[in-house]
Amino acid sequence: MKITIITVSFNSEATIRQTIDSVLSQDYPNVEYIVVDGASKDGTVDILKSYGDRIKYISEKDKGIYDALNKGLKLATGDVVGTIGSDDFLPNSSVLDHVAEAFIQTGKDVIYGDLQYINPDNDKKIVRYWSSGEYKVENWLKGWMPPHLSCYIKREAFVKYGNYITDFTCSGDYELMLRMMYKHRLSAGYIPEVLMTMRNGGTSTASWKHRYRANMEDRRAWKLNQLKPKWYTLWMKPLSKISQLFT
């Protein structure tokens, strides 16, 4: 089984080397790594060049993060696709081994795990832990979703059900997983361990203003897919994050 990992970057000179090294240091041997850079103006592209043929990359202007992810999907040749942010990293060298083993043993379409957030200035300080829990399709109605960056999806699902919708600004990942897993009922398996370490302060969590925009886009995701949430579904989604804070 080949696993494709896609990273989207822009002016990520300060952190992207740690991201890349965490992927290239995986014990699992059959990994394709693609970086889609948005024409960075700092030293990001020089760092990408320094890895030679160990990674594939392009650097050009894009129309946002979901357009860039779609560019990566177009280049992907793996059986399974996962994503990692340009300031995030895989927590240990066994992550992809465990992901591949779970796909093989369970035969599921999607494998996901837990995610930990760290202080952006201290990668040893964990500030939030997202414990995903076992998959129950009805939990989508309770505001549940798996962490996008700990979620690996068979590439054939993208071929069958489509890529990211590019006019979303922060909830395109939620829309895609809702479409794949809830609307089209892809089967999913859970690994009860951390599969991703993420610096706190991502696009949809950076401020209350962004959280409000994400909530509006979440509502649009249900409507686009002709799905009907419960009255409380989209209120429960942000409220569920409170229990993830422990420091």
C-alpha positions, -999 to +999 in steps of 0.1 A: +000+000+000+014+034-010+005+063+012+006+099-002+011+128+022+002+163+010+015+195+026+003+230+016+028+257+024+032+295+021+061+314+036+067+284+060+105+287+063+104+287+101+086+253+105+085+233+073+118+215+077+104+199+109+072+189+090+091+173+061+116+155+084+088+140+104+074+125+072+107+114+057+117+097+090+087+074+090+095+037+093+069+028+067+087+025+034+061+032+007+054+069+011+049+096-016+054+131-002+040+161-021+044+197-011+022+223-028+037+258-022+018+290-029+048+309-044+065+316-011+086+347-009+108+336+020+132+307+021+106+279+018+113+270-018+151+268-010+143+243+017+121+223-006+149+222-032+174+209-006+155+176-003+162+167-039+141+138-052+130+127-017+099+149-021+078+162-050+069+198-049+054+226-070+055+263-062+030+286-078+001+309-069-031+292-059-067+302-050-065+291-014-057+261+008-084+238-008-073+247-043-037+238-033-049+205-017-066+197-050-034+203-069-018+178-046-045+153-051-040+156-089-004+146-084-011+119-059-005+082-069-009+066-035-037+041-025-043+063+006-040+101+010-033+121+042-025+157+048-001+176+071+002+213+077+034+231+070+038+240+107+027+206+120+045+173+123+040+135+128+047+128+165+068+097+160+082+075+133+056+047+136+025+068+126+023+056+089+031+020+099+001+020+122-021+037+096-012+012+069-017-018+093-051-005+102-062-002+066-050-037+059-065-053+090-099-036+089-105-031+052-120+004+060-122+033+036-110+058+062-086+056+091-083+084+117-068+089+151-062+115+178-045+149+175-026+170+200-021+208+198+011+223+211+021+258+221+034+275+189+065+287+208+072+255+227+066+222+209+070+203+242+040+219+258+006+203+249-023+227+252-051+207+238-058+170+231-084+159+206-095+123+214-117+113+185-133+081+198-147+051+180-166+058+148-204+060+150-220+076+120-248+091+141-223+112+160-221+136+130-255+148+142-240+155+177-214+179+162-187+152+160-160+151+133-126+134+131-095+157+131-088+163+094-051+161+098-053+127+115-076+114+088-064+091+059-088+084+030-085+059+002-077+079-030-105+060-049-130+079-027-118+112-041-122+098-076-157+087-069-170+115-047-149+145-056-122+167-042-123+197-019-147+225-028-124+255-034-146+284-024-146+274+013-121+293+033-119+273+065-144+244+066-136+227+033-121+198+052-153+194+073-175+195+041-153+169+024-154+145+054-191+151+059-197+143+022-175+112+023-183+097+057-219+108+065-235+113+031-218+085+012-212+063+043-176+054+038-165+029+064-141+043+090-117+028+116-102+045+147-066+043+160-066+054+197-033+072+195-019+106+185-014+106+147-006+144+144+009+172+164-004+206+154+007+241+165-022+259+181-039+286+161-050+271+128-072+288+102-105+278+118-094+282+154-074+314+154-101+337+167-138+340+175-142+358+142-128+328+123-149+305+145-181+323+134-171+321+098-163+284+102-198+279+117-214+296+087-194+274+064-203+243+084-240+251+078-234+255+041-216+221+040-248+204+052-270+224+028-247+217-002-249+180+004-287+182+009-284+169+044-304+180+074-287+184+108-304+184+141-312+219+156-282+215+180-257+199+156-238+230+146-239+244+181-224+212+195-195+212+171-176+241+186-188+234+221-173+199+220-138+215+217-140+229+253-134+194+267-102+192+247-085+220+267-066+208+297-038+234+303 
